[in-house]
Amino acid sequence: MAFSRDQAETFALQALAWLAANDELLPVFMGATGAGMDDLRERATDPDFLASVLDFLLMDDVWIVDACDALSVPYETPQAARAALPGGERMHWT
């Protein structure tokens, strides 16, 4: 499944909203990224910040499952959306 940049940003915003409502995981995200509450509001439309949200979620399969189940999307969605955001190009080592 390929995402346009707009579709990827929309999904990442949904993921950010899910993350912001998760009292247990939000502090982990903020600690890992150095983001504060102001950043969540001010950078919500920044594609680089949205990419960091998806990068964070992609660190743990449980987080992916929880987010995708809550957002009613396939488990492949975060990776597909991440590929359409800055820095999401797949590396080819050969």
N, CA, C and O atoms as CSV, one atom per row, in Angstrom:
chain,resi,resn,atom,element,x,y,z
A,1,MET,N,N,0.847,-1.161,0.000
A,1,MET,CA,C,0.000,0.000,0.000
A,1,MET,C,C,0.899,1.232,0.000
A,1,MET,O,O,1.745,1.396,0.879
A,2,ALA,N,N,0.710,2.076,-0.973
A,2,ALA,CA,C,1.502,3.304,-1.074
A,2,ALA,C,C,0.665,4.485,-0.599
A,2,ALA,O,O,-0.530,4.579,-0.880
A,3,PHE,N,N,1.312,5.363,0.113
A,3,PHE,CA,C,0.649,6.554,0.639
A,3,PHE,C,C,1.172,7.781,-0.090
A,3,PHE,O,O,2.354,7.860,-0.427
A,4,SER,N,N,0.282,8.735,-0.331
A,4,SER,CA,C,0.742,10.053,-0.766
A,4,SER,C,C,1.251,10.772,0.479
A,4,SER,O,O,0.993,10.342,1.603
A,5,ARG,N,N,1.956,11.838,0.274
A,5,ARG,CA,C,2.457,12.600,1.428
A,5,ARG,C,C,1.298,13.115,2.281
A,5,ARG,O,O,1.367,13.074,3.510
A,6,ASP,N,N,0.238,13.599,1.640
A,6,ASP,CA,C,-0.927,14.092,2.399
A,6,ASP,C,C,-1.582,12.975,3.207
A,6,ASP,O,O,-1.952,13.180,4.363
A,7,GLN,N,N,-1.725,11.801,2.606
A,7,GLN,CA,C,-2.312,10.671,3.330
A,7,GLN,C,C,-1.432,10.266,4.506
A,7,GLN,O,O,-1.929,9.955,5.589
A,8,ALA,N,N,-0.135,10.273,4.286
A,8,ALA,CA,C,0.798,9.912,5.359
A,8,ALA,C,C,0.725,10.913,6.503
A,8,ALA,O,O,0.722,10.521,7.670
A,9,GLU,N,N,0.666,12.191,6.182
A,9,GLU,CA,C,0.562,13.214,7.226
A,9,GLU,C,C,-0.752,13.078,7.989
A,9,GLU,O,O,-0.784,13.239,9.210
A,10,THR,N,N,-1.826,12.786,7.275
A,10,THR,CA,C,-3.123,12.605,7.937
A,10,THR,C,C,-3.071,11.429,8.899
A,10,THR,O,O,-3.536,11.529,10.034
A,11,PHE,N,N,-2.505,10.314,8.445
A,11,PHE,CA,C,-2.395,9.168,9.344
A,11,PHE,C,C,-1.499,9.484,10.537
A,11,PHE,O,O,-1.825,9.128,11.670
A,12,ALA,N,N,-0.385,10.142,10.293
A,12,ALA,CA,C,0.534,10.476,11.386
A,12,ALA,C,C,-0.141,11.394,12.408
A,12,ALA,O,O,0.117,11.276,13.606
A,13,LEU,N,N,-0.992,12.296,11.951
A,13,LEU,CA,C,-1.760,13.142,12.878
A,13,LEU,C,C,-2.702,12.291,13.725
A,13,LEU,O,O,-2.856,12.531,14.922
A,14,GLN,N,N,-3.323,11.311,13.107
A,14,GLN,CA,C,-4.192,10.400,13.854
A,14,GLN,C,C,-3.381,9.624,14.887
A,14,GLN,O,O,-3.817,9.434,16.022
A,15,ALA,N,N,-2.201,9.182,14.478
A,15,ALA,CA,C,-1.325,8.463,15.408
A,15,ALA,C,C,-0.887,9.379,16.550
A,15,ALA,O,O,-0.816,8.947,17.701
A,16,LEU,N,N,-0.595,10.629,16.238
A,16,LEU,CA,C,-0.217,11.589,17.274
A,16,LEU,C,C,-1.364,11.801,18.255
A,16,LEU,O,O,-1.141,11.865,19.464
A,17,ALA,N,N,-2.578,11.910,17.749
A,17,ALA,CA,C,-3.742,12.076,18.627
A,17,ALA,C,C,-3.909,10.854,19.528
A,17,ALA,O,O,-4.203,10.986,20.716
A,18,TRP,N,N,-3.720,9.658,18.951
A,18,TRP,CA,C,-3.797,8.442,19.749
A,18,TRP,C,C,-2.718,8.446,20.825
A,18,TRP,O,O,-2.979,8.121,21.984
A,19,LEU,N,N,-1.512,8.814,20.431
A,19,LEU,CA,C,-0.391,8.851,21.362
A,19,LEU,C,C,-0.641,9.871,22.475
A,19,LEU,O,O,-0.376,9.589,23.644
A,20,ALA,N,N,-1.142,11.037,22.122
A,20,ALA,CA,C,-1.395,12.096,23.108
A,20,ALA,C,C,-2.445,11.671,24.134
A,20,ALA,O,O,-2.442,12.150,25.268
A,21,ALA,N,N,-3.339,10.775,23.733
A,21,ALA,CA,C,-4.383,10.304,24.644
A,21,ALA,C,C,-3.934,9.103,25.476
A,21,ALA,O,O,-4.666,8.648,26.355
A,22,ASN,N,N,-2.745,8.594,25.205
A,22,ASN,CA,C,-2.230,7.423,25.898
A,22,ASN,C,C,-1.361,7.879,27.072
A,22,ASN,O,O,-0.203,8.256,26.892
A,23,ASP,N,N,-1.930,7.838,28.258
A,23,ASP,CA,C,-1.249,8.350,29.448
A,23,ASP,C,C,0.044,7.602,29.792
A,23,ASP,O,O,0.942,8.175,30.409
A,24,GLU,N,N,0.141,6.347,29.403
A,24,GLU,CA,C,1.343,5.579,29.709
A,24,GLU,C,C,2.441,5.789,28.679
A,24,GLU,O,O,3.618,5.866,29.031
A,25,LEU,N,N,2.064,5.882,27.403
A,25,LEU,CA,C,3.052,5.937,26.339
A,25,LEU,C,C,3.509,7.360,26.013
A,25,LEU,O,O,4.646,7.555,25.586
A,26,LEU,N,N,2.653,8.342,26.205
A,26,LEU,CA,C,3.025,9.723,25.889
A,26,LEU,C,C,4.293,10.166,26.617
A,26,LEU,O,O,5.168,10.750,25.978
A,27,PRO,N,N,4.435,9.920,27.911
A,27,PRO,CA,C,5.679,10.327,28.577
A,27,PRO,C,C,6.913,9.617,28.017
A,27,PRO,O,O,8.005,10.186,28.008
A,28,VAL,N,N,6.744,8.392,27.556
A,28,VAL,CA,C,7.860,7.659,26.961
A,28,VAL,C,C,8.269,8.347,25.658
A,28,VAL,O,O,9.457,8.544,25.404
A,29,PHE,N,N,7.284,8.712,24.833
A,29,PHE,CA,C,7.551,9.433,23.590
A,29,PHE,C,C,8.254,10.755,23.873
A,29,PHE,O,O,9.245,11.091,23.225
A,30,MET,N,N,7.743,11.491,24.830
A,30,MET,CA,C,8.319,12.799,25.141
A,30,MET,C,C,9.752,12.646,25.662
A,30,MET,O,O,10.622,13.451,25.332
A,31,GLY,N,N,9.990,11.634,26.459
A,31,GLY,CA,C,11.334,11.402,26.962
A,31,GLY,C,C,12.292,10.956,25.863
A,31,GLY,O,O,13.455,11.359,25.846
A,32,ALA,N,N,11.807,10.132,24.956
A,32,ALA,CA,C,12.655,9.623,23.878
A,32,ALA,C,C,12.982,10.682,22.837
A,32,ALA,O,O,14.061,10.666,22.244
A,33,THR,N,N,12.049,11.604,22.615
A,33,THR,CA,C,12.229,12.608,21.556
A,33,THR,C,C,12.643,13.968,22.081
A,33,THR,O,O,13.132,14.804,21.321
A,34,GLY,N,N,12.455,14.200,23.365
A,34,GLY,CA,C,12.726,15.521,23.913
A,34,GLY,C,C,11.610,16.508,23.635
A,34,GLY,O,O,11.748,17.699,23.915
A,35,ALA,N,N,10.513,16.029,23.091
A,35,ALA,CA,C,9.365,16.893,22.782
A,35,ALA,C,C,8.625,17.249,24.065
A,35,ALA,O,O,8.528,16.445,24.992
A,36,GLY,N,N,8.111,18.461,24.096
A,36,GLY,CA,C,7.279,18.908,25.199
A,36,GLY,C,C,5.846,19.065,24.728
A,36,GLY,O,O,5.550,18.880,23.548
A,37,MET,N,N,4.973,19.399,25.634
A,37,MET,CA,C,3.560,19.575,25.274
A,37,MET,C,C,3.387,20.663,24.212
A,37,MET,O,O,2.544,20.533,23.325
A,38,ASP,N,N,4.175,21.726,24.298
A,38,ASP,CA,C,4.091,22.774,23.288
A,38,ASP,C,C,4.463,22.248,21.904
A,38,ASP,O,O,3.865,22.636,20.901
A,39,ASP,N,N,5.460,21.357,21.862
A,39,ASP,CA,C,5.859,20.769,20.587
A,39,ASP,C,C,4.724,19.972,19.960
A,39,ASP,O,O,4.530,20.010,18.745
A,40,LEU,N,N,3.983,19.260,20.780
A,40,LEU,CA,C,2.869,18.467,20.259
A,40,LEU,C,C,1.873,19.347,19.529
A,40,LEU,O,O,1.340,18.964,18.488
A,41,ARG,N,N,1.624,20.523,20.076
A,41,ARG,CA,C,0.664,21.453,19.450
A,41,ARG,C,C,1.292,22.201,18.278
A,41,ARG,O,O,0.709,22.278,17.196
A,42,GLU,N,N,2.467,22.743,18.496
A,42,GLU,CA,C,3.078,23.628,17.505
A,42,GLU,C,C,3.636,22.890,16.293
A,42,GLU,O,O,3.682,23.450,15.197
A,43,ARG,N,N,4.054,21.659,16.472
A,43,ARG,CA,C,4.711,20.942,15.373
A,43,ARG,C,C,3.833,19.860,14.764
A,43,ARG,O,O,4.313,19.041,13.981
A,44,ALA,N,N,2.568,19.849,15.112
A,44,ALA,CA,C,1.658,18.814,14.624
A,44,ALA,C,C,1.503,18.819,13.104
A,44,ALA,O,O,1.074,17.817,12.532
A,45,THR,N,N,1.836,19.898,12.453
A,45,THR,CA,C,1.750,19.945,10.994
A,45,THR,C,C,3.115,19.852,10.329
A,45,THR,O,O,3.212,19.953,9.106
A,46,ASP,N,N,4.157,19.665,11.104
A,46,ASP,CA,C,5.516,19.562,10.587
A,46,ASP,C,C,5.777,18.117,10.150
A,46,ASP,O,O,5.764,17.215,10.987
A,47,PRO,N,N,6.012,17.881,8.857
A,47,PRO,CA,C,6.228,16.515,8.380
A,47,PRO,C,C,7.383,15.797,9.081
A,47,PRO,O,O,7.315,14.586,9.286
A,48,ASP,N,N,8.426,16.512,9.445
A,48,ASP,CA,C,9.546,15.885,10.151
A,48,ASP,C,C,9.131,15.421,11.543
A,48,ASP,O,O,9.534,14.345,11.985
A,49,PHE,N,N,8.333,16.220,12.229
A,49,PHE,CA,C,7.850,15.835,13.550
A,49,PHE,C,C,6.900,14.648,13.442
A,49,PHE,O,O,6.971,13.715,14.242
A,50,LEU,N,N,6.016,14.684,12.453
A,50,LEU,CA,C,5.091,13.573,12.247
A,50,LEU,C,C,5.861,12.289,11.932
A,50,LEU,O,O,5.465,11.204,12.357
A,51,ALA,N,N,6.948,12.414,11.195
A,51,ALA,CA,C,7.792,11.254,10.916
A,51,ALA,C,C,8.359,10.699,12.221
A,51,ALA,O,O,8.459,9.483,12.387
A,52,SER,N,N,8.731,11.585,13.147
A,52,SER,CA,C,9.281,11.117,14.430
A,52,SER,C,C,8.222,10.379,15.248
A,52,SER,O,O,8.547,9.453,15.991
A,53,VAL,N,N,6.970,10.780,15.115
A,53,VAL,CA,C,5.880,10.065,15.798
A,53,VAL,C,C,5.812,8.635,15.278
A,53,VAL,O,O,5.733,7.686,16.059
A,54,LEU,N,N,5.842,8.485,13.956
A,54,LEU,CA,C,5.765,7.146,13.383
A,54,LEU,C,C,7.031,6.347,13.673
A,54,LEU,O,O,6.955,5.146,13.932
A,55,ASP,N,N,8.195,6.998,13.634
A,55,ASP,CA,C,9.439,6.309,13.990
A,55,ASP,C,C,9.343,5.741,15.404
A,55,ASP,O,O,9.755,4.610,15.661
A,56,PHE,N,N,8.799,6.533,16.303
A,56,PHE,CA,C,8.653,6.088,17.684
A,56,PHE,C,C,7.732,4.869,17.765
A,56,PHE,O,O,8.081,3.867,18.388
A,57,LEU,N,N,6.577,4.953,17.146
A,57,LEU,CA,C,5.631,3.836,17.201
A,57,LEU,C,C,6.224,2.574,16.596
A,57,LEU,O,O,5.969,1.469,17.075
A,58,LEU,N,N,7.013,2.739,15.544
A,58,LEU,CA,C,7.590,1.589,14.859
A,58,LEU,C,C,8.677,0.888,15.672
A,58,LEU,O,O,9.183,-0.154,15.255
A,59,MET,N,N,9.036,1.439,16.813
A,59,MET,CA,C,10.059,0.815,17.658
A,59,MET,C,C,9.541,-0.413,18.399
A,59,MET,O,O,10.337,-1.222,18.876
A,60,ASP,N,N,8.216,-0.566,18.503
A,60,ASP,CA,C,7.684,-1.662,19.308
A,60,ASP,C,C,6.416,-2.227,18.651
A,60,ASP,O,O,5.468,-1.492,18.377
A,61,ASP,N,N,6.416,-3.515,18.408
A,61,ASP,CA,C,5.256,-4.151,17.766
A,61,ASP,C,C,3.979,-3.981,18.583
A,61,ASP,O,O,2.897,-3.835,18.014
A,62,VAL,N,N,4.090,-3.998,19.890
A,62,VAL,CA,C,2.902,-3.842,20.738
A,62,VAL,C,C,2.284,-2.464,20.523
A,62,VAL,O,O,1.061,-2.333,20.471
A,63,TRP,N,N,3.121,-1.441,20.399
A,63,TRP,CA,C,2.598,-0.094,20.169
A,63,TRP,C,C,1.897,-0.017,18.824
A,63,TRP,O,O,0.854,0.624,18.696
A,64,ILE,N,N,2.475,-0.675,17.815
A,64,ILE,CA,C,1.859,-0.692,16.483
A,64,ILE,C,C,0.496,-1.359,16.556
A,64,ILE,O,O,-0.490,-0.822,16.053
A,65,VAL,N,N,0.438,-2.510,17.172
A,65,VAL,CA,C,-0.827,-3.239,17.276
A,65,VAL,C,C,-1.863,-2.402,18.021
A,65,VAL,O,O,-3.006,-2.289,17.578
A,66,ASP,N,N,-1.473,-1.821,19.139
A,66,ASP,CA,C,-2.407,-1.007,19.924
A,66,ASP,C,C,-2.921,0.191,19.125
A,66,ASP,O,O,-4.121,0.465,19.105
A,67,ALA,N,N,-2.004,0.897,18.472
A,67,ALA,CA,C,-2.402,2.078,17.701
A,67,ALA,C,C,-3.284,1.693,16.521
A,67,ALA,O,O,-4.319,2.315,16.283
A,68,CYS,N,N,-2.873,0.671,15.788
A,68,CYS,CA,C,-3.649,0.265,14.605
A,68,CYS,C,C,-5.025,-0.258,14.994
A,68,CYS,O,O,-6.013,0.034,14.321
A,69,ASP,N,N,-5.095,-1.026,16.070
A,69,ASP,CA,C,-6.393,-1.501,16.536
A,69,ASP,C,C,-7.286,-0.327,16.932
A,69,ASP,O,O,-8.467,-0.298,16.585
A,70,ALA,N,N,-6.731,0.628,17.647
A,70,ALA,CA,C,-7.517,1.790,18.079
A,70,ALA,C,C,-7.957,2.649,16.896
A,70,ALA,O,O,-9.041,3.233,16.916
A,71,LEU,N,N,-7.114,2.724,15.867
A,71,LEU,CA,C,-7.422,3.566,14.701
A,71,LEU,C,C,-8.107,2.779,13.583
A,71,LEU,O,O,-8.447,3.342,12.542
A,72,SER,N,N,-8.305,1.498,13.797
A,72,SER,CA,C,-8.978,0.620,12.822
A,72,SER,C,C,-8.304,0.648,11.452
A,72,SER,O,O,-8.953,0.841,10.424
A,73,VAL,N,N,-6.990,0.450,11.463
A,73,VAL,CA,C,-6.225,0.403,10.220
A,73,VAL,C,C,-5.381,-0.868,10.218
A,73,VAL,O,O,-5.110,-1.432,11.278
A,74,PRO,N,N,-4.966,-1.323,9.041
A,74,PRO,CA,C,-4.082,-2.504,8.980
A,74,PRO,C,C,-2.741,-2.232,9.657
A,74,PRO,O,O,-2.292,-1.089,9.736
A,75,TYR,N,N,-2.118,-3.289,10.139
A,75,TYR,CA,C,-0.853,-3.153,10.853
A,75,TYR,C,C,0.281,-2.627,9.976
A,75,TYR,O,O,1.286,-2.142,10.496
A,76,GLU,N,N,0.139,-2.714,8.687
A,76,GLU,CA,C,1.158,-2.215,7.766
A,76,GLU,C,C,1.092,-0.695,7.575
A,76,GLU,O,O,2.014,-0.096,7.021
A,77,THR,N,N,0.022,-0.086,8.027
A,77,THR,CA,C,-0.213,1.334,7.774
A,77,THR,C,C,0.899,2.238,8.300
A,77,THR,O,O,1.355,3.106,7.556
A,78,PRO,N,N,1.361,2.082,9.546
A,78,PRO,CA,C,2.404,3.000,10.023
A,78,PRO,C,C,3.675,2.967,9.168
A,78,PRO,O,O,4.249,4.016,8.874
A,79,GLN,N,N,4.113,1.779,8.770
A,79,GLN,CA,C,5.325,1.686,7.946
A,79,GLN,C,C,5.089,2.297,6.571
A,79,GLN,O,O,5.958,2.995,6.049
A,80,ALA,N,N,3.939,2.046,5.985
A,80,ALA,CA,C,3.636,2.604,4.666
A,80,ALA,C,C,3.555,4.125,4.733
A,80,ALA,O,O,4.049,4.816,3.843
A,81,ALA,N,N,2.933,4.645,5.785
A,81,ALA,CA,C,2.851,6.098,5.949
A,81,ALA,C,C,4.235,6.684,6.190
A,81,ALA,O,O,4.567,7.738,5.648
A,82,ARG,N,N,5.038,6.008,6.996
A,82,ARG,CA,C,6.386,6.510,7.296
A,82,ARG,C,C,7.226,6.621,6.033
A,82,ARG,O,O,8.029,7.544,5.903
A,83,ALA,N,N,7.050,5.697,5.110
A,83,ALA,CA,C,7.822,5.707,3.868
A,83,ALA,C,C,7.533,6.944,3.019
A,83,ALA,O,O,8.370,7.352,2.214
A,84,ALA,N,N,6.360,7.540,3.194
A,84,ALA,CA,C,5.969,8.712,2.402
A,84,ALA,C,C,6.381,10.034,3.045
A,84,ALA,O,O,6.209,11.093,2.443
A,85,LEU,N,N,6.917,9.983,4.247
A,85,LEU,CA,C,7.334,11.201,4.946
A,85,LEU,C,C,8.841,11.393,4.812
A,85,LEU,O,O,9.551,10.459,4.441
A,86,PRO,N,N,9.341,12.602,5.111
A,86,PRO,CA,C,10.781,12.868,4.969
A,86,PRO,C,C,11.634,11.845,5.705
A,86,PRO,O,O,11.379,11.518,6.864
A,87,GLY,N,N,12.654,11.345,5.006
A,87,GLY,CA,C,13.567,10.379,5.605
A,87,GLY,C,C,13.056,8.957,5.590
A,87,GLY,O,O,13.709,8.063,6.128
A,88,GLY,N,N,11.906,8.727,4.986
A,88,GLY,CA,C,11.312,7.398,5.013
A,88,GLY,C,C,11.690,6.508,3.850
A,88,GLY,O,O,11.205,5.382,3.739
A,89,GLU,N,N,12.548,7.003,2.990
A,89,GLU,CA,C,12.958,6.201,1.847
A,89,GLU,C,C,13.675,4.952,2.333
A,89,GLU,O,O,14.452,5.003,3.286
A,90,ARG,N,N,13.416,3.856,1.689
A,90,ARG,CA,C,14.067,2.600,2.061
A,90,ARG,C,C,15.502,2.609,1.595
A,90,ARG,O,O,15.807,3.033,0.481
A,91,MET,N,N,16.380,2.136,2.457
A,91,MET,CA,C,17.795,2.029,2.131
A,91,MET,C,C,18.027,0.715,1.393
A,91,MET,O,O,17.533,-0.336,1.802
A,92,HIS,N,N,18.776,0.787,0.315
A,92,HIS,CA,C,19.182,-0.414,-0.413
A,92,HIS,C,C,20.686,-0.568,-0.218
A,92,HIS,O,O,21.464,0.295,-0.624
A,93,TRP,N,N,21.083,-1.658,0.397
A,93,TRP,CA,C,22.472,-1.865,0.748
A,93,TRP,C,C,23.272,-2.516,-0.357
A,93,TRP,O,O,24.484,-2.688,-0.233
A,94,THR,N,N,22.604,-2.879,-1.433
A,94,THR,CA,C,23.332,-3.521,-2.533
A,94,THR,C,C,23.373,-2.632,-3.740
A,94,THR,O,O,23.945,-3.007,-4.764
